[in-house]
């Protein structure tokens, strides 16, 4: 592999990143030597575009904590990795001394990168289950056999590993598992589909595997693979946001329509909605609020009630501050929370619409406006017409597709 038999330095990587529009990267160990970890940290400190280092420490060592103390002084160290794929023992990661090493990482705020082959996925799942609070990253989607197209067992094991929510998956290293000379974008789509479905977009990250990727392609063309794949997802995410807003708007229109109806007639259960357009009950009830009221058998001091005195056209919502009995019937003195004195006229029980159960701030302004002809048109009729038109178009489109498909079958 002549292409890799040379030194690669940050100065070689930076132009590749610039060409691809990448502004920051994490560099990862290749040799299992403490000296390399020190060197990588030095490179991060001297090159601002290196945002983090995944280094190597001896997880089996009795001096592990000393190594971690030394390296975590530098904020650049974000994780560690051991080249498990090269260990002759497939169960190396489950050895007691290795397990003890992994146990220390969470205390230092470090991730652990799983550099493994598909045959190790079952053991890796067992490992991560033991440490639910430790963050793990699966490197190179575990290097499936892309060239041969074998993926069933790998797929099943990936889904089992992804069930552990403390595991993230790095999309990288795929081109070196495909046909080095003749790979194409379509070779990777089935594998990208699997990890995306298994981990979800929130637990995926993208890597280049540079300079190893140069065995099959240069940094920019390798990075284009996941970028191209997720471009479609960017659209679907936007579509999801618009759909959410659409349904929220639809719910708002329906809610306003129902409140308009219920402001005119009682709600089942003898509930009523009223609009408070005055500020006499602030701060408890804001001006422009909707209040929901219900008649009760007995009204008590401190209850907020909505009432309409005989001879008055407007409803009032105030608090009961005093009560007395006259001729066996209760009579109430009311006062607005924002007023300095009680209301001049008392309230009789037959004048009370009901006790206020709760209020919805400012929605009353919308309902009041919607009761007017122009408001009803702007808030109800026009939006409803747009929504109905959109749904009709969708239905027409679906019918057209089905008819076209039927015609093709008949041909």
Secondary structure by P-SEA (a helix, b strand, c coil): ccccccccccccaaaaaaaaccccbbbbbccccaaaaaaaaaaaaaccccccccccccccccaaaaaaaacccccccccccccccccccccccccaaaaaaaaaccccbbbbbbbccccaaaaaaaaaaacccbbbbbcccccccccccccaaaaaaaaaaaccccbbbbccccccccccccccccccaaaaaaaaaacccccbbbbcccccccccccaaaaaaaaaaaaaaaaaaaaaaaaaaaaaaaaaaaaaaaaaaaaaacccccbbbbbbbcccccccccccbbbbbbbbcccccccbbbbbbcccccbbbbbbbccccccccbbbbbbbbccccccccccccccccccccccccccaaaaaaaaacaaaaaaccaaaaaaaaaaaaaaaaaaaaaaaaaaaaaac
